[in-house]
Amino acid sequence: MSRPRVAIAHDYLTQRGGAERVVLALLRAFPDATIHTTLYEPDGTFPEFRDARIVTSPLNRVPLLRRDHRAALPFLPYAVSRLRADADVVVASSSGWAHGIPTTGRKLVYCHAPARWLYQTETYLGGPATASARGRALLALQPWLRRWDRRAAATADRYLVNSTVVRGHVRDAYGIEADVVAPPFGIDPSGHQEPVEELAEWGEGGYHLVVSRLLPYKNVDQVVEAFRGLPERLVVVGRGPLEEELRAGLPDNARLLTGLSDARLRWVYAHARALVAPSIEDFGLTPLEGAAFGRPTLALRAGGYLDTIAEDVTGTFFERPVAADIRAAVERNTGRQWDADAIRAHADRFSEPRFHARLHDEVEQLLAADLKAPGGR
Protein backbone atom coordinates (compact mmCIF):
# COMPACT_ATOMS: atom_id res chain seq x y z
CA MET A 1 0.00 0.00 0.00
CA SER A 2 1.40 3.42 -0.92
CA ARG A 3 1.92 6.11 1.68
CA PRO A 4 -1.40 7.90 2.33
CA ARG A 5 -1.75 11.50 1.25
CA VAL A 6 -2.39 13.57 4.37
CA ALA A 7 -3.32 17.26 4.39
CA ILE A 8 -3.65 19.64 7.33
CA ALA A 9 -6.31 22.33 7.76
CA HIS A 10 -6.24 25.16 10.29
CA ASP A 11 -8.49 28.16 10.91
CA TYR A 12 -5.90 30.90 10.27
CA LEU A 13 -2.14 31.29 10.66
CA THR A 14 -1.93 34.88 11.85
CA GLN A 15 -0.72 34.55 15.45
CA ARG A 16 1.60 32.65 17.78
CA GLY A 17 -0.54 30.54 20.07
CA GLY A 18 -0.94 27.02 21.35
CA ALA A 19 -3.12 25.97 18.41
CA GLU A 20 -0.43 27.10 15.95
CA ARG A 21 2.16 25.07 17.87
CA VAL A 22 -0.11 22.04 17.49
CA VAL A 23 -0.17 22.63 13.72
CA LEU A 24 3.63 22.61 13.73
CA ALA A 25 3.52 19.30 15.63
CA LEU A 26 1.10 17.93 13.02
CA LEU A 27 3.45 19.07 10.27
CA ARG A 28 6.33 17.22 11.92
CA ALA A 29 4.10 14.13 12.14
CA PHE A 30 3.11 14.45 8.46
CA PRO A 31 6.01 16.36 6.84
CA ASP A 32 4.68 15.95 3.28
CA ALA A 33 1.34 17.55 4.14
CA THR A 34 0.04 20.74 2.58
CA ILE A 35 -1.58 23.18 5.02
CA HIS A 36 -4.93 24.69 4.03
CA THR A 37 -5.94 27.84 5.91
CA THR A 38 -8.11 30.91 5.42
CA LEU A 39 -5.47 33.53 6.31
CA TYR A 40 -1.68 33.44 6.56
CA GLU A 41 0.44 36.31 7.87
CA PRO A 42 4.09 35.16 7.91
CA ASP A 43 5.22 37.94 10.25
CA GLY A 44 2.42 37.24 12.71
CA THR A 45 2.97 33.54 13.31
CA PHE A 46 5.84 31.10 13.83
CA PRO A 47 8.68 31.35 11.28
CA GLU A 48 8.71 27.57 10.70
CA PHE A 49 5.59 27.96 8.56
CA ARG A 50 7.64 29.77 5.91
CA ASP A 51 9.08 26.38 4.87
CA ALA A 52 5.66 24.70 4.56
CA ARG A 53 3.36 24.39 1.55
CA ILE A 54 0.40 26.61 2.42
CA VAL A 55 -2.82 27.11 0.45
CA THR A 56 -4.93 30.12 1.46
CA SER A 57 -8.44 31.38 0.74
CA PRO A 58 -9.28 34.48 -1.34
CA LEU A 59 -9.59 36.48 1.91
CA ASN A 60 -5.83 36.33 2.27
CA ARG A 61 -5.55 39.01 -0.42
CA VAL A 62 -6.93 41.57 2.07
CA PRO A 63 -4.09 42.85 4.31
CA LEU A 64 -6.48 44.14 6.98
CA LEU A 65 -7.90 40.65 7.54
CA ARG A 66 -4.42 39.13 7.81
CA ARG A 67 -3.58 41.67 10.52
CA ASP A 68 -6.86 41.20 12.43
CA HIS A 69 -8.55 37.86 11.78
CA ARG A 70 -11.45 38.82 14.06
CA ALA A 71 -12.59 41.31 11.41
CA ALA A 72 -13.00 38.35 9.04
CA LEU A 73 -15.22 36.22 11.31
CA PRO A 74 -18.49 36.64 9.35
CA PHE A 75 -16.72 35.74 6.09
CA LEU A 76 -14.83 32.66 7.26
CA PRO A 77 -17.51 30.06 6.39
CA TYR A 78 -17.34 31.33 2.81
CA ALA A 79 -13.53 31.30 2.91
CA VAL A 80 -13.36 27.73 4.22
CA SER A 81 -15.83 26.54 1.58
CA ARG A 82 -13.50 27.90 -1.13
CA LEU A 83 -10.69 25.67 0.12
CA ARG A 84 -10.62 22.04 -1.00
CA ALA A 85 -8.15 19.46 0.23
CA ASP A 86 -7.35 16.68 -2.24
CA ALA A 87 -6.00 14.04 0.15
CA ASP A 88 -6.76 10.61 1.56
CA VAL A 89 -7.11 12.12 5.03
CA VAL A 90 -7.38 15.73 6.18
CA VAL A 91 -6.42 16.46 9.78
CA ALA A 92 -8.38 19.61 10.64
CA SER A 93 -7.00 21.62 13.56
CA SER A 94 -10.07 23.62 14.52
CA SER A 95 -11.19 26.18 17.05
CA GLY A 96 -13.71 27.70 14.71
CA TRP A 97 -13.81 26.89 11.01
CA ALA A 98 -11.27 24.37 9.75
CA HIS A 99 -13.60 21.43 10.44
CA GLY A 100 -15.75 22.68 7.56
CA ILE A 101 -13.13 22.29 4.83
CA PRO A 102 -14.34 20.25 1.81
CA THR A 103 -12.18 17.21 1.12
CA THR A 104 -11.99 14.34 -1.33
CA GLY A 105 -11.07 11.87 1.42
CA ARG A 106 -11.63 11.24 5.11
CA LYS A 107 -11.72 14.03 7.69
CA LEU A 108 -10.18 13.77 11.16
CA VAL A 109 -10.97 16.81 13.31
CA TYR A 110 -8.65 17.79 16.15
CA CYS A 111 -10.78 20.28 18.06
CA HIS A 112 -9.17 22.84 20.36
CA ALA A 113 -12.65 24.18 21.20
CA PRO A 114 -15.92 24.97 19.46
CA ALA A 115 -15.85 28.62 18.38
CA ARG A 116 -15.77 30.89 21.44
CA TRP A 117 -17.47 33.72 19.54
CA LEU A 118 -20.45 31.45 18.82
CA TYR A 119 -20.84 29.66 22.16
CA GLN A 120 -19.01 31.89 24.69
CA THR A 121 -19.48 35.27 23.04
CA GLU A 122 -19.25 37.49 26.12
CA THR A 123 -16.15 35.67 27.37
CA TYR A 124 -14.52 36.08 23.97
CA LEU A 125 -15.37 39.79 23.77
CA GLY A 126 -14.52 40.53 27.40
CA GLY A 127 -17.94 41.99 28.19
CA PRO A 128 -21.59 42.17 27.09
CA ALA A 129 -21.97 41.47 23.39
CA THR A 130 -24.34 44.42 23.03
CA ALA A 131 -21.64 46.87 24.18
CA SER A 132 -19.78 46.98 20.85
CA ALA A 133 -20.58 47.04 17.15
CA ARG A 134 -18.59 43.83 16.68
CA GLY A 135 -20.53 42.11 19.44
CA ARG A 136 -23.89 43.21 18.04
CA ALA A 137 -22.88 41.97 14.59
CA LEU A 138 -21.92 38.58 16.03
CA LEU A 139 -25.24 38.31 17.86
CA ALA A 140 -27.13 39.08 14.65
CA LEU A 141 -25.18 36.46 12.70
CA GLN A 142 -25.11 33.79 15.42
CA PRO A 143 -28.14 31.73 14.33
CA TRP A 144 -26.82 31.37 10.77
CA LEU A 145 -23.20 30.80 11.88
CA ARG A 146 -24.24 28.13 14.39
CA ARG A 147 -26.22 26.27 11.74
CA TRP A 148 -23.17 26.33 9.44
CA ASP A 149 -20.93 25.23 12.31
CA ARG A 150 -23.07 22.22 13.20
CA ARG A 151 -23.37 21.12 9.58
CA ALA A 152 -19.58 21.39 9.27
CA ALA A 153 -19.05 19.27 12.39
CA ALA A 154 -21.31 16.58 10.94
CA THR A 155 -18.96 16.16 7.95
CA ALA A 156 -16.18 14.77 10.16
CA ASP A 157 -15.43 11.05 10.14
CA ARG A 158 -13.72 11.23 13.54
CA TYR A 159 -13.52 13.84 16.30
CA LEU A 160 -10.63 14.22 18.72
CA VAL A 161 -10.44 16.91 21.41
CA ASN A 162 -7.59 18.28 23.47
CA SER A 163 -9.15 18.01 26.96
CA THR A 164 -12.05 16.70 29.00
CA VAL A 165 -13.45 20.26 29.11
CA VAL A 166 -13.58 20.45 25.31
CA ARG A 167 -15.11 16.97 25.13
CA GLY A 168 -18.06 18.38 27.09
CA HIS A 169 -18.26 21.47 24.86
CA VAL A 170 -18.28 19.32 21.70
CA ARG A 171 -20.99 17.09 23.14
CA ASP A 172 -23.12 20.13 24.01
CA ALA A 173 -22.58 21.95 20.70
CA TYR A 174 -22.72 19.05 18.23
CA GLY A 175 -23.96 15.94 20.03
CA ILE A 176 -20.66 14.23 19.15
CA GLU A 177 -18.78 11.94 21.55
CA ALA A 178 -15.08 12.64 21.05
CA ASP A 179 -11.90 11.05 22.41
CA VAL A 180 -9.37 13.13 24.35
CA VAL A 181 -5.87 13.30 22.85
CA ALA A 182 -3.77 15.84 24.71
CA PRO A 183 -1.51 17.95 22.51
CA PRO A 184 2.23 17.99 23.14
CA PHE A 185 3.94 20.84 24.92
CA GLY A 186 5.14 23.05 22.13
CA ILE A 187 8.69 24.05 22.98
CA ASP A 188 11.69 21.71 23.24
CA PRO A 189 13.57 22.44 26.49
CA SER A 190 16.78 20.91 25.11
CA GLY A 191 17.02 23.45 22.29
CA HIS A 192 19.32 26.46 22.02
CA GLN A 193 18.72 29.32 24.46
CA GLU A 194 19.38 32.98 23.74
CA PRO A 195 19.52 35.47 26.66
CA VAL A 196 16.95 38.26 26.78
CA GLU A 197 18.73 41.55 27.33
CA GLU A 198 15.72 43.22 28.96
CA LEU A 199 15.86 40.63 31.77
CA ALA A 200 19.62 40.43 32.21
CA GLU A 201 19.51 41.84 35.74
CA TRP A 202 16.56 39.60 36.65
CA GLY A 203 17.88 36.21 35.57
CA GLU A 204 19.66 35.42 38.82
CA GLY A 205 16.80 36.14 41.21
CA GLY A 206 14.04 34.76 39.01
CA TYR A 207 10.55 36.05 38.30
CA HIS A 208 7.00 34.86 37.80
CA LEU A 209 6.02 34.37 34.17
CA VAL A 210 2.82 34.72 32.13
CA VAL A 211 2.85 33.49 28.51
CA SER A 212 -0.43 34.45 26.87
CA ARG A 213 -2.18 36.25 24.08
CA LEU A 214 -3.25 39.65 25.36
CA LEU A 215 -7.04 39.32 25.12
CA PRO A 216 -9.68 40.31 27.70
CA TYR A 217 -10.59 36.77 28.77
CA LYS A 218 -6.94 35.91 29.47
CA ASN A 219 -7.03 38.08 32.65
CA VAL A 220 -3.41 39.22 32.27
CA ASP A 221 -4.43 42.63 33.63
CA GLN A 222 -5.35 40.97 36.92
CA VAL A 223 -1.90 39.40 37.19
CA VAL A 224 -0.24 42.76 36.57
CA GLU A 225 -2.41 44.32 39.27
CA ALA A 226 -1.59 41.47 41.66
CA PHE A 227 2.13 42.19 41.38
CA ARG A 228 1.76 45.92 41.92
CA GLY A 229 3.59 46.67 45.17
CA LEU A 230 4.94 43.13 45.62
CA PRO A 231 8.69 42.51 45.95
CA GLU A 232 8.33 39.67 43.43
CA ARG A 233 8.98 40.30 39.73
CA LEU A 234 6.67 39.58 36.79
CA VAL A 235 7.40 38.92 33.12
CA VAL A 236 4.55 38.85 30.58
CA VAL A 237 5.23 37.36 27.13
CA GLY A 238 2.61 37.84 24.45
CA ARG A 239 0.88 40.00 21.88
CA GLY A 240 -2.68 41.10 21.34
CA PRO A 241 -5.19 43.96 21.37
CA LEU A 242 -4.51 44.85 25.03
CA GLU A 243 -0.75 45.27 24.59
CA GLU A 244 -0.70 49.08 24.60
CA GLU A 245 -3.03 49.33 27.60
CA LEU A 246 -1.06 46.78 29.63
CA ARG A 247 2.29 48.32 28.78
CA ALA A 248 1.09 51.76 29.87
CA GLY A 249 0.06 50.41 33.27
CA LEU A 250 3.07 48.21 34.09
CA PRO A 251 4.57 48.69 37.56
CA ASP A 252 8.35 48.91 37.97
CA ASN A 253 8.63 45.21 38.89
CA ALA A 254 7.03 44.00 35.61
CA ARG A 255 8.20 43.63 32.01
CA LEU A 256 6.18 42.96 28.84
CA LEU A 257 7.98 41.15 25.99
CA THR A 258 6.65 40.50 22.49
CA GLY A 259 7.81 38.62 19.40
CA LEU A 260 10.29 36.32 21.16
CA SER A 261 12.03 33.62 19.14
CA ASP A 262 11.84 30.09 20.55
CA ALA A 263 15.48 30.38 21.64
CA ARG A 264 14.70 33.47 23.72
CA LEU A 265 11.45 31.95 25.02
CA ARG A 266 13.40 28.91 26.23
CA TRP A 267 15.71 31.24 28.16
CA VAL A 268 12.71 33.02 29.69
CA TYR A 269 11.16 29.72 30.81
CA ALA A 270 14.47 28.40 32.14
CA HIS A 271 15.05 31.46 34.34
CA ALA A 272 11.51 31.77 35.72
CA ARG A 273 10.66 30.90 39.30
CA ALA A 274 7.08 29.89 38.45
CA LEU A 275 4.35 30.47 35.88
CA VAL A 276 1.03 32.19 36.50
CA ALA A 277 -1.98 30.95 34.48
CA PRO A 278 -5.06 33.10 35.23
CA SER A 279 -7.58 32.33 32.47
CA ILE A 280 -10.23 29.69 31.84
CA GLU A 281 -8.60 27.62 29.12
CA ASP A 282 -9.96 24.68 27.21
CA PHE A 283 -6.50 23.12 27.44
CA GLY A 284 -3.74 24.35 29.74
CA LEU A 285 -0.65 24.31 27.48
CA THR A 286 1.70 26.83 29.11
CA PRO A 287 1.91 24.90 32.41
CA LEU A 288 3.23 21.94 30.41
CA GLU A 289 5.80 24.13 28.67
CA GLY A 290 6.90 25.44 32.05
CA ALA A 291 6.93 21.90 33.47
CA ALA A 292 9.28 20.80 30.68
CA PHE A 293 11.77 23.23 32.25
CA GLY A 294 11.00 22.00 35.78
CA ARG A 295 8.96 25.09 36.67
CA PRO A 296 5.69 24.96 38.67
CA THR A 297 2.52 26.88 37.81
CA LEU A 298 0.10 28.92 39.91
CA ALA A 299 -3.18 28.47 38.02
CA LEU A 300 -6.87 29.19 38.14
CA ARG A 301 -8.71 26.10 39.37
CA ALA A 302 -10.78 25.70 36.21
CA GLY A 303 -10.86 24.36 32.67
CA GLY A 304 -8.00 22.54 31.05
CA TYR A 305 -5.56 23.27 33.86
CA LEU A 306 -7.31 20.51 35.81
CA ASP A 307 -6.01 18.11 33.14
CA THR A 308 -2.45 19.41 32.89
CA ILE A 309 -1.50 20.36 36.47
CA ALA A 310 -0.97 17.79 39.22
CA GLU A 311 -1.76 19.70 42.40
CA ASP A 312 1.20 20.06 44.79
CA VAL A 313 3.40 18.18 42.30
CA THR A 314 3.57 20.50 39.29
CA GLY A 315 1.69 23.48 40.68
CA THR A 316 -1.02 24.91 42.87
CA PHE A 317 -4.36 26.60 42.32
CA PHE A 318 -6.19 29.81 43.16
CA GLU A 319 -9.98 30.05 43.04
CA ARG A 320 -10.83 33.29 41.22
CA PRO A 321 -9.09 35.16 38.36
CA VAL A 322 -8.81 38.37 40.39
CA ALA A 323 -5.78 40.26 41.64
CA ALA A 324 -6.37 39.47 45.32
CA ASP A 325 -6.44 35.69 44.79
CA ILE A 326 -3.44 35.77 42.46
CA ARG A 327 -1.45 37.88 44.92
CA ALA A 328 -2.26 35.45 47.74
CA ALA A 329 -1.10 32.49 45.62
CA VAL A 330 2.19 34.26 44.82
CA GLU A 331 2.76 35.03 48.50
CA ARG A 332 2.02 31.41 49.48
CA ASN A 333 4.52 30.22 46.89
CA THR A 334 7.32 32.47 48.16
CA GLY A 335 10.10 30.28 49.50
CA ARG A 336 8.37 27.00 48.60
CA GLN A 337 10.63 24.28 47.24
CA TRP A 338 9.46 22.20 44.27
CA ASP A 339 10.83 18.91 42.89
CA ALA A 340 11.96 19.90 39.39
CA ASP A 341 12.55 16.28 38.34
CA ALA A 342 8.99 15.29 39.30
CA ILE A 343 7.65 18.29 37.37
CA ARG A 344 9.63 17.31 34.24
CA ALA A 345 8.46 13.69 34.53
CA HIS A 346 4.84 14.89 34.47
CA ALA A 347 5.51 16.91 31.30
CA ASP A 348 6.96 13.83 29.59
CA ARG A 349 3.46 12.31 29.55
CA PHE A 350 2.58 15.00 26.99
CA SER A 351 5.55 14.46 24.68
CA GLU A 352 5.43 15.01 20.93
CA PRO A 353 6.40 11.40 20.01
CA ARG A 354 3.34 10.13 21.91
CA PHE A 355 1.14 12.65 20.10
CA HIS A 356 2.58 11.64 16.71
CA ALA A 357 2.02 7.94 17.39
CA ARG A 358 -1.63 8.51 18.29
CA LEU A 359 -2.30 10.66 15.20
CA HIS A 360 -0.67 8.10 12.88
CA ASP A 361 -2.81 5.40 14.46
CA GLU A 362 -5.98 7.46 13.94
CA VAL A 363 -5.15 8.05 10.27
CA GLU A 364 -4.44 4.35 9.72
CA GLN A 365 -7.76 3.40 11.31
CA LEU A 366 -9.68 5.75 9.02
CA LEU A 367 -7.97 4.33 5.95
CA ALA A 368 -8.51 0.76 7.15
CA ALA A 369 -12.23 1.51 7.47
CA ASP A 370 -12.19 2.66 3.84
CA LEU A 371 -10.59 -0.59 2.72
CA LYS A 372 -13.13 -2.70 4.62
CA ALA A 373 -16.13 -0.80 3.25
CA PRO A 374 -17.98 -2.20 0.20
CA GLY A 375 -16.18 -0.92 -2.87
CA GLY A 376 -13.27 0.27 -0.71
CA ARG A 377 -9.83 0.77 -2.13
Phi, psi and omega in degrees: 000133180288160179298131181293147175274117181246133174243160179239137173239145178214153185303301179198144179250078183232001185212171177251099180221182181297323180296322179291327175294325176296320178298320176297321177295321176297321180293325175289330176288325182232075190294342179271359187287144168270141178262128176251127183209156182286318185224142178221118176241099186306322182283348183264344185237191186290139185295339180300336180292342180297336181269358183266159171275117185234128175251129183244166178275170177301336180297338183295346179284351183260107184304322181302319183288328176293326180282329182220091185295337180296333177292341183267358189309314182294340185264353189291327173302317176299315183297317179296321181293340178276348174274151176210122183261115177268094185203161176291321178220133170253127172262110185261111176274108194229132164231023180184304194226334190299335180293350179266004184295132174291144180214154178274348183237211180280157180233121176250115181264129170251104190263118174283328176176146166300154189306121180300322185288348176263326188242346176222055191300314183292325175296316181297319184277344181080023180168183181303135182296334182282355185277351182221158178297321179297317179296317179295323178295319179296319178299320181294325184271348188307312182303315180293316182295322179293321177299314178301316184299317182289323175296319179297317180299326182290346179277353182284143173275335183205138179243127170243150178229162187269351182199167177294328177299312182291328175303319177294320179296319180294320177298315182292319185282321191238349186070025182254133174267115185249157174265145179273124172230104184293138177286163177281156170293144198269354186232130184280115183291344181274355183286174181299140176246141178235121183302149178257113187301322183298341182247013186305320183278353181259345188301324185289315184275345179082175184197163170271149191231134169241125174243113190195150164292147186264077180240158184305315186287353179281344174062025179296328178299327179289327176292315178302316180295324180298327183273352180295118180091351177280153173286341180290156180255155181228135172239128175248128177243121178162170177226160177158180186299336183268007185302310184298317180296316180295316182298321181294333184257012183292133171285172185295337182265021181228148176229145175241122182242141179228156172065033181286139169290164178298326179297318179286324178295322176302315180299318181296315177298314186296332183259004178281153173276318180197159174264156171237127183234098192258003187251164174273106184251147175289327172220134183268088186279316186299326174299328177288321177297316176297319180297327178299336176261008179078021184255135179281169180231137169260114191230156171294133181282080183191160169060214186293342178297335177292339176274328192253352179244126173267111188301133180067005172247308180246000179171186179217166188242153164240162194266331183228146181276056181235157187303319183298316180291322179294316179301316180298321179295319178297317180294322177295328183279345182300123179083353181287139179260132180243151178272100184297325180294319178294324178294316179296321180298323177296318180297328182298337178293345182245038185283158180293320177303322177295319178298313180301314182300318181293318181294319177299320179296319179296317179298316180298321179294320178296318180290324177296323177296324176298316183293327182280339183291151176304129181078009182293164185283000000 
